[in-house]
């Protein structure tokens, strides 16, 4: 059961990351996205 929850968590985290990238590319300029990623890191 623990393995299934681990895989589910990875799937949701990576999936939400790709979804956020897709939304950001459509609505925010590229340099703003790069700057935001740099600041957050």
trRosetta pair geometry for C-beta under 8 A, 3 or more apart (Angstrom, degrees):
i j d omega theta_ij theta_ji phi_ij phi_ji
1 4 5.7 -54 -153 33 35 112
1 5 6.5 32 152 -15 67 106
2 5 5.9 -56 -150 38 33 109
2 6 6.3 37 151 -23 65 106
3 6 5.5 -54 -149 34 33 114
3 7 6.4 29 156 -15 66 104
4 7 5.9 -55 -149 39 30 107
4 8 6.2 32 152 -20 64 109
5 8 5.5 -53 -144 38 32 115
5 9 6.3 36 155 -23 65 103
6 9 5.8 -53 -149 33 29 111
6 10 6.6 28 153 -16 63 105
7 10 5.7 -53 -147 37 34 111
7 11 6.2 36 154 -21 66 107
8 11 5.6 -54 -146 36 30 114
8 12 6.3 27 157 -16 65 107
9 12 5.9 -58 -147 39 29 107
9 13 6.2 25 158 -17 66 110
10 13 5.9 -58 -142 39 28 107
10 14 6.1 17 164 -7 66 111
11 14 6.4 -61 -142 44 22 101
11 15 5.8 22 161 -19 61 118
12 15 5.7 -57 -137 41 24 112
12 16 6.1 22 163 -17 63 108
13 16 6.1 -58 -147 37 24 105
13 17 6.5 28 152 -23 61 106
14 17 5.5 -53 -150 32 35 116
14 18 6.5 29 156 -14 67 103
15 18 6.1 -56 -150 38 31 106
15 19 6.3 31 153 -18 65 108
16 19 5.4 -53 -144 39 35 115
16 20 6.2 39 155 -22 67 104
17 20 5.8 -55 -149 35 29 110
17 21 6.5 30 152 -19 63 104
18 21 5.6 -50 -147 34 34 113
18 22 6.4 36 153 -20 65 104
19 22 5.7 -54 -150 34 32 112
19 23 6.5 27 154 -15 66 106
20 23 5.8 -55 -146 39 32 108
20 24 6.0 32 156 -20 66 110
21 24 5.7 -57 -143 39 28 111
21 25 6.2 30 159 -22 65 106
22 25 6.0 -53 -147 32 27 110
22 26 6.8 20 156 -13 60 109
23 26 6.0 -66 -156 39 31 108
23 27 6.3 -13 163 12 68 118
24 27 6.5 -83 -140 52 26 87
24 28 4.9 -35 -168 34 73 119
24 33 5.3 108 154 -108 125 123
25 28 7.5 -47 -79 52 14 77
25 30 7.6 26 -129 -90 72 77
25 33 7.3 0 -81 -59 57 162
28 32 5.0 -114 171 85 102 124
28 33 5.4 122 106 -59 120 92
28 36 7.9 -10 156 -2 153 144
29 32 4.7 89 66 6 85 108
29 33 7.3 -154 96 -8 44 86
30 33 5.7 -56 -153 33 35 111
30 34 6.5 31 153 -17 68 104
31 34 5.6 -50 -146 37 36 112
31 35 6.2 38 154 -19 66 107
32 35 5.7 -54 -146 39 31 112
32 36 6.2 33 154 -21 64 107
33 36 5.7 -55 -147 36 29 112
33 37 6.4 30 154 -18 64 105
34 37 5.8 -55 -149 36 31 111
34 38 6.4 31 152 -20 64 107
35 38 5.6 -55 -148 35 32 113
35 39 6.3 30 156 -18 66 106
36 39 5.8 -54 -145 37 31 109
36 40 6.2 27 157 -16 65 109
37 40 5.9 -59 -145 40 29 109
37 41 6.2 27 157 -21 65 108
38 41 5.9 -57 -146 35 28 108
